Amino acid sequence: MPIKFGPTVVKHVKNANGTTSKFNQHTYLSGVSTKVLEETIDKPSIKPKYKDKLMKELVKRKKG
């Protein structure tokens, strides 16, 4: 499973017949820009476990 970056957002879409349907929109670590990852690592409130995941993603991107 990919690593989630942000919380899941529930989107409500109005259909043509007047009903609404819901779908979940996920934000994954692989879909976030490198600049945002670097800014997130510099935050003092980030937990060490999550910071380690961010660092591994940056290393993976620099290798490829």
DSSP file (Angstrom, degrees, kcal/mol; ACC not computed):
  #  RESIDUE AA STRUCTURE BP1 BP2  ACC     N-H-->O    O-->H-N    N-H-->O    O-->H-N    TCO  KAPPA ALPHA  PHI   PSI    X-CA   Y-CA   Z-CA
    1    1 A M              0   0    0      0, 0.0     2,-0.0     0, 0.0     3,-0.0   0.000 360.0 360.0 360.0 139.7    0.0    0.0    0.0
    2    2 A P        -     0   0    0      0, 0.0     2,-0.4     0, 0.0     0, 0.0  -0.347 360.0-103.3 -71.0 157.4    1.3    3.5   -0.7
    3    3 A I        -     0   0    0     50,-0.1    26,-3.2    -2,-0.0    27,-0.3  -0.686  32.9-128.6 -85.1 130.4    2.0    5.9    2.1
    4    4 A K  B     -A   28   0A   0     -2,-0.4    24,-0.3    24,-0.3     4,-0.0  -0.564  19.0-170.6 -80.0 141.6   -0.7    8.6    2.7
    5    5 A F        +     0   0    0     22,-3.6    23,-0.2    -2,-0.2    -1,-0.1   0.829  67.7  12.0 -97.6 -43.0    0.5   12.2    2.9
    6    6 A G  S    S-     0   0    0     21,-1.1    21,-0.4     1,-0.1    -1,-0.1  -0.685  93.9 -70.8-127.2 179.5   -2.6   14.0    4.1
    7    7 A P        -     0   0    0      0, 0.0     2,-0.3     0, 0.0    -1,-0.1  -0.333  54.5 -98.4 -71.5 157.0   -6.0   13.1    5.4
    8    8 A T        -     0   0    0     18,-0.1     2,-0.5    16,-0.0    18,-0.2  -0.582  36.5-151.5 -74.4 134.0   -8.7   11.5    3.3
    9    9 A V  E     -B   25   0B   0     16,-2.4    16,-3.1    -2,-0.3     2,-0.7  -0.929   5.2-141.9-111.5 130.9  -11.2   14.0    1.9
   10   10 A V  E     -B   24   0B   0     -2,-0.5     2,-0.4    14,-0.2    14,-0.2  -0.829  18.6-158.7 -93.3 118.2  -14.8   13.0    1.2
   11   11 A K  E     -B   23   0B   0     12,-3.0    12,-2.0    -2,-0.7     2,-0.5  -0.795   4.1-150.9 -98.4 138.2  -16.0   14.7   -2.0
   12   12 A H  E     -B   22   0B   0     -2,-0.4     2,-0.5    10,-0.2    10,-0.2  -0.945  13.2-170.5-109.6 123.8  -19.8   15.1   -2.6
   13   13 A V  E     -B   21   0B   0      8,-2.9     8,-2.6    -2,-0.5     2,-0.5  -0.958  18.0-135.3-118.3 129.4  -20.8   15.2   -6.3
   14   14 A K  E     -B   20   0B   0     -2,-0.5     6,-0.2     6,-0.2     2,-0.1  -0.716  22.5-145.9 -85.2 126.4  -24.3   16.1   -7.4
   15   15 A N    >   -     0   0    0      4,-3.4     3,-1.4    -2,-0.5    -1,-0.0  -0.318  26.3-103.9 -84.2 170.4  -25.6   13.7  -10.1
   16   16 A A  T 3  S+     0   0    0      1,-0.3    -1,-0.1     2,-0.1     4,-0.0   0.783 118.8  57.7 -66.1 -28.3  -28.0   14.7  -12.9
   17   17 A N  T 3  S-     0   0    0      2,-0.1    -1,-0.3     1,-0.0     3,-0.1   0.371 122.2-101.7 -88.0   7.2  -31.0   13.1  -11.2
   18   18 A G  S <  S+     0   0    0     -3,-1.4     2,-0.1     1,-0.4    -2,-0.1   0.325  85.8 115.4  95.1  -7.8  -30.6   15.3   -8.1
   19   19 A T        -     0   0    0     -5,-0.1    -4,-3.4     1,-0.0     2,-0.4  -0.473  57.9-130.8 -88.5 165.8  -28.9   12.7   -5.8
   20   20 A T  E     -B   14   0B   0     -6,-0.2     2,-0.4    -2,-0.1    -6,-0.2  -0.906  13.2-159.4-116.9 147.7  -25.4   13.0   -4.5
   21   21 A S  E     -B   13   0B   0     -8,-2.6    -8,-2.9    -2,-0.4     2,-0.4  -0.956  10.3-143.8-123.3 147.0  -22.6   10.5   -4.5
   22   22 A K  E     +B   12   0B   0     -2,-0.4     2,-0.3   -10,-0.2   -10,-0.2  -0.839  18.3 175.2-109.5 143.6  -19.6   10.4   -2.3
   23   23 A F  E     -B   11   0B   0    -12,-2.0   -12,-3.0    -2,-0.4     2,-0.4  -0.992  28.2-119.9-145.2 149.8  -16.1    9.4   -3.1
   24   24 A N  E     -B   10   0B   0     -2,-0.3     2,-0.6   -14,-0.2   -14,-0.2  -0.695  17.4-157.3 -89.9 134.7  -12.9    9.5   -1.1
   25   25 A Q  E     -B    9   0B   0    -16,-3.1   -16,-2.4    -2,-0.4     2,-0.3  -0.955  13.5-164.9-113.3 117.3   -9.9   11.5   -2.4
   26   26 A H        -     0   0    0     -2,-0.6     2,-0.6   -18,-0.2   -18,-0.1  -0.738  12.5-147.3-102.0 147.8   -6.6   10.3   -1.0
   27   27 A T        -     0   0    0    -21,-0.4   -22,-3.6    -2,-0.3   -21,-1.1  -0.965  20.8-162.9-114.4 115.5   -3.3   12.2   -1.1
   28   28 A Y  B >   -A    4   0A   0     -2,-0.6     3,-1.2   -24,-0.3   -24,-0.3  -0.675  27.5-121.7-102.5 155.2   -0.3    9.8   -1.4
   29   29 A L  G >  S+     0   0    0    -26,-3.2     3,-1.1     1,-0.3   -25,-0.1   0.818 110.5  58.5 -62.1 -33.9    3.4   10.6   -0.6
   30   30 A S  G 3  S+     0   0    0    -27,-0.3    -1,-0.3     1,-0.2   -26,-0.1   0.687 102.8  54.6 -71.9 -17.4    4.4    9.6   -4.2
   31   31 A G  G <  S+     0   0    0     -3,-1.2     2,-0.3     2,-0.1    -1,-0.2   0.403  88.4  94.7 -96.6   2.6    2.1   12.3   -5.7
   32   32 A V  S <  S-     0   0    0     -3,-1.1     5,-0.0    -4,-0.2    -5,-0.0  -0.712  80.8-107.1 -97.3 145.4    3.5   15.2   -3.7
   33   33 A S     >  -     0   0    0     -2,-0.3     4,-1.7     1,-0.1     5,-0.1  -0.266  23.3-118.6 -69.4 157.0    6.2   17.5   -5.0
   34   34 A T  H  > S+     0   0    0      1,-0.2     4,-2.4     2,-0.2     5,-0.2   0.852 112.9  57.9 -63.5 -36.3    9.7   17.4   -3.7
   35   35 A K  H  > S+     0   0    0      1,-0.2     4,-2.1     2,-0.2    -1,-0.2   0.909 106.0  48.5 -62.2 -42.9    9.5   21.0   -2.5
   36   36 A V  H  > S+     0   0    0      2,-0.2     4,-2.1     1,-0.2    -1,-0.2   0.882 110.2  52.4 -66.3 -37.9    6.5   20.2   -0.3
   37   37 A L  H  X S+     0   0    0     -4,-1.7     4,-2.1     2,-0.2    -2,-0.2   0.924 109.7  48.4 -62.8 -44.3    8.3   17.2    1.1
   38   38 A E  H  X S+     0   0    0     -4,-2.4     4,-1.3     1,-0.2    -2,-0.2   0.884 111.5  49.9 -64.6 -38.4   11.4   19.2    2.0
   39   39 A E  H  < S+     0   0    0     -4,-2.1     4,-0.4     1,-0.2    -1,-0.2   0.872 110.3  51.0 -66.4 -36.5    9.2   21.9    3.7
   40   40 A T  H >< S+     0   0    0     -4,-2.1     3,-1.0     1,-0.2    -2,-0.2   0.873 106.0  54.5 -69.7 -36.7    7.4   19.3    5.7
   41   41 A I  H 3< S+     0   0    0     -4,-2.1    -1,-0.2     1,-0.2    -2,-0.2   0.857 103.6  57.0 -64.3 -34.5   10.6   17.7    6.9
   42   42 A D  T 3< S+     0   0    0     -4,-1.3    -1,-0.2    -5,-0.2    -2,-0.2   0.596  81.4 107.3 -75.4 -10.5   11.7   21.1    8.2
   43   43 A K    X   -     0   0    0     -3,-1.0     3,-0.9    -4,-0.4    -3,-0.0  -0.470  66.3-143.7 -69.1 136.9    8.7   21.5   10.4
   44   44 A P  T 3  S+     0   0    0      0, 0.0    -1,-0.1     0, 0.0    -4,-0.0   0.714  94.7  62.4 -73.7 -18.6    9.4   21.1   14.2
   45   45 A S  T 3  S+     0   0    0      2,-0.1     2,-0.2     0, 0.0    -2,-0.1   0.442  75.6 114.9 -88.0   1.6    6.1   19.3   14.9
   46   46 A I    <   -     0   0    0     -3,-0.9    -5,-0.0    -6,-0.2    -6,-0.0  -0.499  68.1-121.1 -76.8 139.2    6.7   16.3   12.6
   47   47 A K     >  -     0   0    0     -2,-0.2     4,-2.5     1,-0.1     5,-0.2  -0.490  18.3-120.7 -78.2 148.6    7.0   12.9   14.3
   48   48 A P  H  > S+     0   0    0      0, 0.0     4,-2.1     0, 0.0     5,-0.2   0.855 111.3  54.2 -58.6 -37.4   10.3   11.0   13.8
   49   49 A K  H  > S+     0   0    0      1,-0.2     4,-1.4     2,-0.2     5,-0.1   0.920 113.0  42.2 -63.4 -43.3    8.5    8.0   12.3
   50   50 A Y  H  > S+     0   0    0      2,-0.2     4,-2.0     1,-0.2    -1,-0.2   0.857 111.4  55.5 -72.7 -35.5    6.9   10.2    9.6
   51   51 A K  H  X S+     0   0    0     -4,-2.5     4,-2.3     1,-0.2    -2,-0.2   0.885 105.6  52.8 -63.6 -38.5   10.1   12.2    9.1
   52   52 A D  H  X S+     0   0    0     -4,-2.1     4,-2.2     2,-0.2    -1,-0.2   0.885 107.5  51.2 -64.2 -39.2   11.9    8.9    8.3
   53   53 A K  H  X S+     0   0    0     -4,-1.4     4,-1.8     2,-0.2    -2,-0.2   0.896 110.3  49.5 -64.7 -40.0    9.3    8.0    5.7
   54   54 A L  H  X S+     0   0    0     -4,-2.0     4,-2.0     2,-0.2    -2,-0.2   0.907 110.0  50.5 -64.7 -41.8    9.7   11.4    4.1
   55   55 A M  H  X S+     0   0    0     -4,-2.3     4,-2.3     1,-0.2    -2,-0.2   0.898 108.7  51.8 -64.2 -40.3   13.5   11.0    4.0
   56   56 A K  H  X S+     0   0    0     -4,-2.2     4,-2.2     1,-0.2    -1,-0.2   0.882 108.6  51.4 -63.8 -37.7   13.2    7.6    2.4
   57   57 A E  H  X S+     0   0    0     -4,-1.8     4,-1.9     2,-0.2    -1,-0.2   0.896 109.9  49.2 -65.8 -40.1   10.9    9.0   -0.3
   58   58 A L  H  X S+     0   0    0     -4,-2.0     4,-1.9     2,-0.2    -2,-0.2   0.893 110.9  49.6 -66.6 -39.3   13.4   11.8   -1.1
   59   59 A V  H  X S+     0   0    0     -4,-2.3     4,-1.5     1,-0.2    -2,-0.2   0.905 109.9  51.8 -64.1 -41.0   16.3    9.3   -1.3
   60   60 A K  H  X S+     0   0    0     -4,-2.2     4,-1.3     1,-0.2    -2,-0.2   0.884 110.4  48.8 -63.4 -38.6   14.2    7.1   -3.7
   61   61 A R  H  < S+     0   0    0     -4,-1.9    -1,-0.2     1,-0.2    -2,-0.2   0.859 109.0  51.5 -70.4 -35.3   13.5   10.1   -5.9
   62   62 A K  H  < S+     0   0    0     -4,-1.9    -1,-0.2     1,-0.2    -2,-0.2   0.774 108.1  52.7 -74.7 -25.1   17.1   11.2   -6.1
   63   63 A K  H  <        0   0    0     -4,-1.5    -1,-0.2     1,-0.2    -2,-0.2   0.867 360.0 360.0 -72.8 -37.0   18.2    7.7   -7.1
   64   64 A G     <        0   0    0     -4,-1.3    -1,-0.2    -5,-0.2    -2,-0.2   0.437 360.0 360.0 -84.8 360.0   15.8    7.5  -10.0
